């Protein structure tokens, strides 16, 4: 599975939990949105993550 920024932005927009998690990552690690999206992808989507199926459906 390959990372796609547009898919991640759409997934976060459609899921309140991921949106909250993205803001948390940005605040805790002091990251820009693009880097936080990638971190969120690796943490919660890639390789059997909790939101992998939703990501693949996009």
TORKOL-4160 file (C-alpha; in steps of 0.2 Angstrom, whole numbers, padded with zeros to 4 digits, m for minus):
58
<pt num="1" X="0000" Y="0000" Z="0000"/>
<pt num="2" X="0007" Y="0017" Z="m0005"/>
<pt num="3" X="0005" Y="0033" Z="0004"/>
<pt num="4" X="m0006" Y="0046" Z="m0004"/>
<pt num="5" X="m0008" Y="0063" Z="0004"/>
<pt num="6" X="m0025" Y="0067" Z="m0005"/>
<pt num="7" X="m0032" Y="0050" Z="0002"/>
<pt num="8" X="m0026" Y="0054" Z="0019"/>
<pt num="9" X="m0033" Y="0071" Z="0019"/>
<pt num="10" X="m0050" Y="0064" Z="0013"/>
<pt num="11" X="m0049" Y="0050" Z="0026"/>
<pt num="12" X="m0046" Y="0063" Z="0040"/>
<pt num="13" X="m0060" Y="0074" Z="0034"/>
<pt num="14" X="m0072" Y="0060" Z="0035"/>
<pt num="15" X="m0067" Y="0053" Z="0052"/>
<pt num="16" X="m0068" Y="0064" Z="0068"/>
<pt num="17" X="m0057" Y="0052" Z="0077"/>
<pt num="18" X="m0043" Y="0054" Z="0065"/>
<pt num="19" X="m0045" Y="0072" Z="0064"/>
<pt num="20" X="m0043" Y="0074" Z="0083"/>
<pt num="21" X="m0028" Y="0062" Z="0082"/>
<pt num="22" X="m0020" Y="0073" Z="0068"/>
<pt num="23" X="m0022" Y="0088" Z="0079"/>
<pt num="24" X="m0014" Y="0079" Z="0093"/>
<pt num="25" X="0001" Y="0074" Z="0083"/>
<pt num="26" X="0003" Y="0091" Z="0076"/>
<pt num="27" X="0003" Y="0099" Z="0094"/>
<pt num="28" X="0013" Y="0086" Z="0103"/>
<pt num="29" X="0027" Y="0084" Z="0090"/>
<pt num="30" X="0026" Y="0102" Z="0083"/>
<pt num="31" X="0024" Y="0096" Z="0065"/>
<pt num="32" X="0017" Y="0104" Z="0050"/>
<pt num="33" X="0001" Y="0096" Z="0044"/>
<pt num="34" X="0009" Y="0087" Z="0029"/>
<pt num="35" X="0022" Y="0078" Z="0041"/>
<pt num="36" X="0009" Y="0074" Z="0054"/>
<pt num="37" X="m0002" Y="0066" Z="0040"/>
<pt num="38" X="0012" Y="0055" Z="0035"/>
<pt num="39" X="0015" Y="0050" Z="0054"/>
<pt num="40" X="m0003" Y="0047" Z="0056"/>
<pt num="41" X="m0003" Y="0036" Z="0040"/>
<pt num="42" X="0011" Y="0025" Z="0047"/>
<pt num="43" X="0004" Y="0024" Z="0064"/>
<pt num="44" X="m0015" Y="0021" Z="0061"/>
<pt num="45" X="m0017" Y="0015" Z="0043"/>
<pt num="46" X="m0002" Y="0006" Z="0036"/>
<pt num="47" X="0001" Y="m0013" Z="0038"/>
<pt num="48" X="m0016" Y="m0018" Z="0047"/>
<pt num="49" X="m0019" Y="m0002" Z="0055"/>
<pt num="50" X="m0036" Y="0002" Z="0062"/>
<pt num="51" X="m0041" Y="0013" Z="0047"/>
<pt num="52" X="m0033" Y="0003" Z="0033"/>
<pt num="53" X="m0049" Y="m0003" Z="0026"/>
<pt num="54" X="m0056" Y="0014" Z="0025"/>
<pt num="55" X="m0040" Y="0020" Z="0017"/>
<pt num="56" X="m0041" Y="0007" Z="0004"/>
<pt num="57" X="m0059" Y="0010" Z="m0001"/>
<pt num="58" X="m0054" Y="0028" Z="m0006"/>
